[in-house]
Amino acid sequence: MITTLHTIFASHRDQPGALLPILHDLQHALGYVPEEAVPLIAKELNLSRAEVHGVITYYHHFRQTPPGKHVVQVCCAEACQANGSEALAAHAAKRLQDADVTLEPVYCLGLCSIGPAVAIDETELHAHVTPKKFDALMKKLGEKA
């Protein structure tokens, strides 16, 4: 992690407002922002640990624990809610209880008119997701593993 952080710090040296880009790069590299990185980031940017921690916890995007093998995001924004995303999220939570999959709520995947929407591993977007379609997607995901 230290080597990764030093590489990230070097790429953002002299960049005003580097905290968010550093956090994004770190999460992209490790899958999450480790707690032990907070004091190192704070020192590098001359911020308090509380300031860094505050940003990490404010934004839903940042994870503080390692994710599962796959990350499934269910849109919980108003447009998707109007199309059943709350029921889909509840179904997903039950379905994924024992799987090595991290389930995360997100607040807009940009598919507002064709929700509810789901993203898998931040690369695959799916629209009009029903519980049945969700189960098929998870079965397919399990076959990839």
Rosetta blueprint (number, residue, H / E / L):
1 M L
2 I H
3 T H
4 T H
5 L H
6 H H
7 T H
8 I H
9 F H
10 A H
11 S H
12 H H
13 R L
14 D L
15 Q L
16 P L
17 G L
18 A L
19 L H
20 L H
21 P H
22 I H
23 L H
24 H H
25 D H
26 L H
27 Q H
28 H H
29 A H
30 L H
31 G L
32 Y L
33 V L
34 P L
35 E L
36 E L
37 A H
38 V H
39 P H
40 L H
41 I H
42 A H
43 K H
44 E H
45 L H
46 N L
47 L L
48 S L
49 R H
50 A H
51 E H
52 V H
53 H H
54 G H
55 V H
56 I H
57 T H
58 Y H
59 Y L
60 H L
61 H L
62 F L
63 R L
64 Q L
65 T L
66 P L
67 P L
68 G L
69 K L
70 H E
71 V E
72 V E
73 Q E
74 V E
75 C E
76 C L
77 A L
78 E H
79 A H
80 C H
81 Q H
82 A H
83 N L
84 G L
85 S H
86 E H
87 A H
88 L H
89 A H
90 A H
91 H H
92 A H
93 A H
94 K H
95 R H
96 L L
97 Q L
98 D L
99 A L
100 D L
101 V E
102 T E
103 L E
104 E E
105 P E
106 V E
107 Y L
108 C L
109 L L
110 G L
111 L L
112 C H
113 S H
114 I H
115 G L
116 P L
117 A L
118 V E
119 A E
120 I E
121 D L
122 E L
123 T L
124 E E
125 L E
126 H E
127 A L
128 H L
129 V L
130 T L
131 P H
132 K H
133 K H
134 F H
135 D H
136 A H
137 L H
138 M H
139 K H
140 K H
141 L H
142 G H
143 E H
144 K H
145 A L
